[in-house]
Amino acid sequence: MKSYPDWFIKHQPRPSKRKAFSIWYYYRKDSKLVPAGLAGPVRFIFEDTVNL
């Protein structure tokens, strides 16, 4: 696990407008892609839309 950003440790303002940050990398540039998509039979049901 990486460390906290310097600006956070030194109690400085955020360098960007982001509201949250994470110190854990879930994915990296060289991470393999995981399979994605819809599983099983898919049925689309269209309904009327109402503009409010």
BAPAMI-881888 format. One record per atom (N, C-alpha, C): residue number from 0; residue in three letters; atom name; y, z, x. Coordinates in pm, whole numbers, plus 50000, padded with zeros to 5 digits. Each point is the difference from the previous one (the first is absolute). Layout:
% residues N
<node><k>NUM</k><r>ALA</r><a>CA</a><v>Y</v><w>Z</w><u>X</u></node>
...
This chain:
% residues 52
<node><k>0</k><r>MET</r><a>N</a><v>49883</v><w>50000</w><u>50084</u></node>
<node><k>0</k><r>MET</r><a>CA</a><v>50117</v><w>50000</w><u>49916</u></node>
<node><k>0</k><r>MET</r><a>C</a><v>50124</v><w>50000</w><u>50089</u></node>
<node><k>1</k><r>LYS</r><a>N</a><v>50097</v><w>49923</w><u>49962</u></node>
<node><k>1</k><r>LYS</r><a>CA</a><v>50124</v><w>49994</w><u>50077</u></node>
<node><k>1</k><r>LYS</r><a>C</a><v>50088</v><w>50119</w><u>49969</u></node>
<node><k>2</k><r>SER</r><a>N</a><v>50112</v><w>50010</w><u>50069</u></node>
<node><k>2</k><r>SER</r><a>CA</a><v>50091</v><w>50112</w><u>49978</u></node>
<node><k>2</k><r>SER</r><a>C</a><v>50111</v><w>49961</w><u>49903</u></node>
<node><k>3</k><r>TYR</r><a>N</a><v>50078</v><w>50099</w><u>49961</u></node>
<node><k>3</k><r>TYR</r><a>CA</a><v>50113</v><w>49975</w><u>49910</u></node>
<node><k>3</k><r>TYR</r><a>C</a><v>50108</v><w>49921</w><u>50074</u></node>
<node><k>4</k><r>PRO</r><a>N</a><v>50083</v><w>49924</w><u>49928</u></node>
<node><k>4</k><r>PRO</r><a>CA</a><v>50107</v><w>49925</w><u>50066</u></node>
<node><k>4</k><r>PRO</r><a>C</a><v>50103</v><w>50095</w><u>50063</u></node>
<node><k>5</k><r>ASP</r><a>N</a><v>50063</v><w>49954</w><u>50106</u></node>
<node><k>5</k><r>ASP</r><a>CA</a><v>50100</v><w>50083</w><u>50070</u></node>
<node><k>5</k><r>ASP</r><a>C</a><v>50113</v><w>50043</w><u>49908</u></node>
<node><k>6</k><r>TRP</r><a>N</a><v>50049</v><w>49909</w><u>49915</u></node>
<node><k>6</k><r>TRP</r><a>CA</a><v>50112</v><w>50035</w><u>49912</u></node>
<node><k>6</k><r>TRP</r><a>C</a><v>49961</v><w>50114</w><u>49905</u></node>
<node><k>7</k><r>PHE</r><a>N</a><v>49873</v><w>50007</w><u>49962</u></node>
<node><k>7</k><r>PHE</r><a>CA</a><v>49953</v><w>50105</w><u>49910</u></node>
<node><k>7</k><r>PHE</r><a>C</a><v>49994</v><w>50135</w><u>50073</u></node>
<node><k>8</k><r>ILE</r><a>N</a><v>49948</v><w>49999</w><u>50121</u></node>
<node><k>8</k><r>ILE</r><a>CA</a><v>49987</v><w>50122</w><u>50079</u></node>
<node><k>8</k><r>ILE</r><a>C</a><v>50138</v><w>50056</w><u>50036</u></node>
<node><k>9</k><r>LYS</r><a>N</a><v>50096</v><w>49911</w><u>50028</u></node>
<node><k>9</k><r>LYS</r><a>CA</a><v>50134</v><w>50042</w><u>50041</u></node>
<node><k>9</k><r>LYS</r><a>C</a><v>50094</v><w>50024</w><u>49881</u></node>
<node><k>10</k><r>HIS</r><a>N</a><v>49946</v><w>49993</w><u>49877</u></node>
<node><k>10</k><r>HIS</r><a>CA</a><v>50078</v><w>50022</w><u>49878</u></node>
<node><k>10</k><r>HIS</r><a>C</a><v>50119</v><w>49905</w><u>49991</u></node>
<node><k>11</k><r>GLN</r><a>N</a><v>49976</v><w>49874</w><u>50032</u></node>
<node><k>11</k><r>GLN</r><a>CA</a><v>50104</v><w>49898</w><u>49992</u></node>
<node><k>11</k><r>GLN</r><a>C</a><v>49982</v><w>49920</w><u>49871</u></node>
<node><k>12</k><r>PRO</r><a>N</a><v>50104</v><w>49926</w><u>49959</u></node>
<node><k>12</k><r>PRO</r><a>CA</a><v>49986</v><w>49918</w><u>49879</u></node>
<node><k>12</k><r>PRO</r><a>C</a><v>49898</v><w>49888</w><u>50021</u></node>
<node><k>13</k><r>ARG</r><a>N</a><v>49948</v><w>49953</w><u>49890</u></node>
<node><k>13</k><r>ARG</r><a>CA</a><v>49901</v><w>49892</w><u>50006</u></node>
<node><k>13</k><r>ARG</r><a>C</a><v>50065</v><w>49872</w><u>50053</u></node>
<node><k>14</k><r>PRO</r><a>N</a><v>49929</v><w>49924</w><u>50082</u></node>
<node><k>14</k><r>PRO</r><a>CA</a><v>50056</v><w>49876</w><u>50052</u></node>
<node><k>14</k><r>PRO</r><a>C</a><v>49997</v><w>49885</w><u>49899</u></node>
<node><k>15</k><r>SER</r><a>N</a><v>49928</v><w>50017</w><u>49891</u></node>
<node><k>15</k><r>SER</r><a>CA</a><v>49992</v><w>49895</w><u>49898</u></node>
<node><k>15</k><r>SER</r><a>C</a><v>50010</v><w>50064</w><u>49862</u></node>
<node><k>16</k><r>LYS</r><a>N</a><v>49995</v><w>49917</w><u>49896</u></node>
<node><k>16</k><r>LYS</r><a>CA</a><v>50012</v><w>50049</w><u>49862</u></node>
<node><k>16</k><r>LYS</r><a>C</a><v>49866</v><w>50042</w><u>49941</u></node>
<node><k>17</k><r>ARG</r><a>N</a><v>49895</v><w>49998</w><u>50078</u></node>
<node><k>17</k><r>ARG</r><a>CA</a><v>49869</v><w>50040</w><u>49950</u></node>
<node><k>17</k><r>ARG</r><a>C</a><v>50001</v><w>50147</w><u>49960</u></node>
<node><k>18</k><r>LYS</r><a>N</a><v>49926</v><w>50031</w><u>49895</u></node>
<node><k>18</k><r>LYS</r><a>CA</a><v>49995</v><w>50138</w><u>49950</u></node>
<node><k>18</k><r>LYS</r><a>C</a><v>49881</v><w>50078</w><u>50053</u></node>
<node><k>19</k><r>ALA</r><a>N</a><v>49901</v><w>49932</w><u>50054</u></node>
<node><k>19</k><r>ALA</r><a>CA</a><v>49879</v><w>50069</w><u>50047</u></node>
<node><k>19</k><r>ALA</r><a>C</a><v>49948</v><w>49930</w><u>50126</u></node>
<node><k>20</k><r>PHE</r><a>N</a><v>49918</v><w>50069</w><u>50073</u></node>
<node><k>20</k><r>PHE</r><a>CA</a><v>49935</v><w>49940</w><u>50116</u></node>
<node><k>20</k><r>PHE</r><a>C</a><v>49863</v><w>50064</w><u>50016</u></node>
<node><k>21</k><r>SER</r><a>N</a><v>49917</v><w>49935</w><u>50077</u></node>
<node><k>21</k><r>SER</r><a>CA</a><v>49865</v><w>50050</w><u>50025</u></node>
<node><k>21</k><r>SER</r><a>C</a><v>49975</v><w>49995</w><u>50150</u></node>
<node><k>22</k><r>ILE</r><a>N</a><v>49929</v><w>50097</w><u>50049</u></node>
<node><k>22</k><r>ILE</r><a>CA</a><v>49968</v><w>50000</w><u>50143</u></node>
<node><k>22</k><r>ILE</r><a>C</a><v>49856</v><w>49954</w><u>50024</u></node>
<node><k>23</k><r>TRP</r><a>N</a><v>49938</v><w>49945</w><u>49898</u></node>
<node><k>23</k><r>TRP</r><a>CA</a><v>49863</v><w>49953</w><u>50011</u></node>
<node><k>23</k><r>TRP</r><a>C</a><v>49996</v><w>49850</w><u>49974</u></node>
<node><k>24</k><r>TYR</r><a>N</a><v>49936</v><w>49926</w><u>50089</u></node>
<node><k>24</k><r>TYR</r><a>CA</a><v>49985</v><w>49856</w><u>49981</u></node>
<node><k>24</k><r>TYR</r><a>C</a><v>49871</v><w>49974</w><u>49923</u></node>
<node><k>25</k><r>TYR</r><a>N</a><v>50015</v><w>49951</w><u>49878</u></node>
<node><k>25</k><r>TYR</r><a>CA</a><v>49880</v><w>49965</w><u>49923</u></node>
<node><k>25</k><r>TYR</r><a>C</a><v>49949</v><w>49863</w><u>50042</u></node>
<node><k>26</k><r>TYR</r><a>N</a><v>50092</v><w>49911</w><u>50032</u></node>
<node><k>26</k><r>TYR</r><a>CA</a><v>49963</v><w>49865</w><u>50043</u></node>
<node><k>26</k><r>TYR</r><a>C</a><v>50085</v><w>49963</w><u>50120</u></node>
<node><k>27</k><r>ARG</r><a>N</a><v>49943</v><w>49921</w><u>50086</u></node>
<node><k>27</k><r>ARG</r><a>CA</a><v>50072</v><w>49948</w><u>50117</u></node>
<node><k>27</k><r>ARG</r><a>C</a><v>49997</v><w>49847</w><u>49996</u></node>
<node><k>28</k><r>LYS</r><a>N</a><v>50073</v><w>49938</w><u>50091</u></node>
<node><k>28</k><r>LYS</r><a>CA</a><v>50006</v><w>49853</w><u>50002</u></node>
<node><k>28</k><r>LYS</r><a>C</a><v>49863</v><w>49937</w><u>50016</u></node>
<node><k>29</k><r>ASP</r><a>N</a><v>49911</v><w>50064</w><u>50076</u></node>
<node><k>29</k><r>ASP</r><a>CA</a><v>49869</v><w>49942</w><u>50026</u></node>
<node><k>29</k><r>ASP</r><a>C</a><v>49891</v><w>50053</w><u>49907</u></node>
<node><k>30</k><r>SER</r><a>N</a><v>50038</v><w>50074</w><u>49895</u></node>
<node><k>30</k><r>SER</r><a>CA</a><v>49902</v><w>50051</w><u>49904</u></node>
<node><k>30</k><r>SER</r><a>C</a><v>49936</v><w>49885</w><u>49923</u></node>
<node><k>31</k><r>LYS</r><a>N</a><v>49873</v><w>50011</w><u>49973</u></node>
<node><k>31</k><r>LYS</r><a>CA</a><v>49932</v><w>49898</w><u>49922</u></node>
<node><k>31</k><r>LYS</r><a>C</a><v>50042</v><w>50011</w><u>49854</u></node>
<node><k>32</k><r>LEU</r><a>N</a><v>50008</v><w>49887</w><u>49933</u></node>
<node><k>32</k><r>LEU</r><a>CA</a><v>50035</v><w>50000</w><u>49859</u></node>
<node><k>32</k><r>LEU</r><a>C</a><v>49881</v><w>50048</w><u>49918</u></node>
<node><k>33</k><r>VAL</r><a>N</a><v>50028</v><w>50078</w><u>49897</u></node>
<node><k>33</k><r>VAL</r><a>CA</a><v>49894</v><w>50047</w><u>49912</u></node>
<node><k>33</k><r>VAL</r><a>C</a><v>49990</v><w>49905</w><u>49882</u></node>
<node><k>34</k><r>PRO</r><a>N</a><v>49880</v><w>49982</w><u>49945</u></node>
<node><k>34</k><r>PRO</r><a>CA</a><v>49985</v><w>49911</w><u>49885</u></node>
<node><k>34</k><r>PRO</r><a>C</a><v>50083</v><w>50052</w><u>49882</u></node>
<node><k>35</k><r>ALA</r><a>N</a><v>50061</v><w>49908</w><u>49929</u></node>
<node><k>35</k><r>ALA</r><a>CA</a><v>50080</v><w>50038</w><u>49884</u></node>
<node><k>35</k><r>ALA</r><a>C</a><v>49980</v><w>49897</w><u>49890</u></node>
<node><k>36</k><r>GLY</r><a>N</a><v>50035</v><w>50039</w><u>49880</u></node>
<node><k>36</k><r>GLY</r><a>CA</a><v>49990</v><w>49908</w><u>49888</u></node>
<node><k>36</k><r>GLY</r><a>C</a><v>49948</v><w>50070</w><u>49877</u></node>
<node><k>37</k><r>LEU</r><a>N</a><v>49976</v><w>49923</w><u>49900</u></node>
<node><k>37</k><r>LEU</r><a>CA</a><v>49949</v><w>50053</w><u>49874</u></node>
<node><k>37</k><r>LEU</r><a>C</a><v>49848</v><w>49996</w><u>50003</u></node>
<node><k>38</k><r>ALA</r><a>N</a><v>49939</v><w>50107</w><u>49953</u></node>
<node><k>38</k><r>ALA</r><a>CA</a><v>49854</v><w>50006</w><u>49999</u></node>
<node><k>38</k><r>ALA</r><a>C</a><v>49949</v><w>49986</w><u>49857</u></node>
<node><k>39</k><r>GLY</r><a>N</a><v>49894</v><w>49925</w><u>49983</u></node>
<node><k>39</k><r>GLY</r><a>CA</a><v>49940</v><w>49985</w><u>49869</u></node>
<node><k>39</k><r>GLY</r><a>C</a><v>50070</v><w>49896</w><u>49916</u></node>
<node><k>40</k><r>PRO</r><a>N</a><v>49954</v><w>49985</w><u>49877</u></node>
<node><k>40</k><r>PRO</r><a>CA</a><v>50066</v><w>49904</w><u>49911</u></node>
<node><k>40</k><r>PRO</r><a>C</a><v>50140</v><w>50049</w><u>49962</u></node>
<node><k>41</k><r>VAL</r><a>N</a><v>50095</v><w>49908</w><u>50001</u></node>
<node><k>41</k><r>VAL</r><a>CA</a><v>50138</v><w>50034</w><u>49969</u></node>
<node><k>41</k><r>VAL</r><a>C</a><v>50042</v><w>49925</w><u>49875</u></node>
<node><k>42</k><r>ARG</r><a>N</a><v>50070</v><w>50070</w><u>49911</u></node>
<node><k>42</k><r>ARG</r><a>CA</a><v>50047</v><w>49939</w><u>49876</u></node>
<node><k>42</k><r>ARG</r><a>C</a><v>50150</v><w>50024</w><u>49987</u></node>
<node><k>43</k><r>PHE</r><a>N</a><v>50077</v><w>49894</w><u>49981</u></node>
<node><k>43</k><r>PHE</r><a>CA</a><v>50144</v><w>50012</w><u>49981</u></node>
<node><k>43</k><r>PHE</r><a>C</a><v>50031</v><w>50002</w><u>49851</u></node>
<node><k>44</k><r>ILE</r><a>N</a><v>50080</v><w>50096</w><u>49959</u></node>
<node><k>44</k><r>ILE</r><a>CA</a><v>50041</v><w>50010</w><u>49860</u></node>
<node><k>44</k><r>ILE</r><a>C</a><v>50152</v><w>49987</w><u>49997</u></node>
<node><k>45</k><r>PHE</r><a>N</a><v>50050</v><w>49896</w><u>49936</u></node>
<node><k>45</k><r>PHE</r><a>CA</a><v>50144</v><w>49978</w><u>49992</u></node>
<node><k>45</k><r>PHE</r><a>C</a><v>50053</v><w>50057</w><u>49870</u></node>
<node><k>46</k><r>GLU</r><a>N</a><v>50111</v><w>50071</w><u>50009</u></node>
<node><k>46</k><r>GLU</r><a>CA</a><v>50063</v><w>50059</w><u>49883</u></node>
<node><k>46</k><r>GLU</r><a>C</a><v>50146</v><w>49961</w><u>49997</u></node>
<node><k>47</k><r>ASP</r><a>N</a><v>50061</v><w>50016</w><u>49885</u></node>
<node><k>47</k><r>ASP</r><a>CA</a><v>50144</v><w>49970</w><u>49986</u></node>
<node><k>47</k><r>ASP</r><a>C</a><v>50080</v><w>50102</w><u>50078</u></node>
<node><k>48</k><r>THR</r><a>N</a><v>50111</v><w>49954</w><u>50055</u></node>
<node><k>48</k><r>THR</r><a>CA</a><v>50089</v><w>50092</w><u>50071</u></node>
<node><k>48</k><r>THR</r><a>C</a><v>50124</v><w>50023</w><u>49916</u></node>
<node><k>49</k><r>VAL</r><a>N</a><v>50056</v><w>50117</w><u>50015</u></node>
<node><k>49</k><r>VAL</r><a>CA</a><v>50121</v><w>50038</w><u>49927</u></node>
<node><k>49</k><r>VAL</r><a>C</a><v>50109</v><w>50032</w><u>50100</u></node>
<node><k>50</k><r>ASN</r><a>N</a><v>50111</v><w>49930</w><u>49993</u></node>
<node><k>50</k><r>ASN</r><a>CA</a><v>50112</v><w>50028</w><u>50088</u></node>
<node><k>50</k><r>ASN</r><a>C</a><v>50084</v><w>50114</w><u>49943</u></node>
<node><k>51</k><r>LEU</r><a>N</a><v>50023</v><w>50102</w><u>50077</u></node>
<node><k>51</k><r>LEU</r><a>CA</a><v>50080</v><w>50114</w><u>49952</u></node>
<node><k>51</k><r>LEU</r><a>C</a><v>50140</v><w>49993</w><u>50054</u></node>
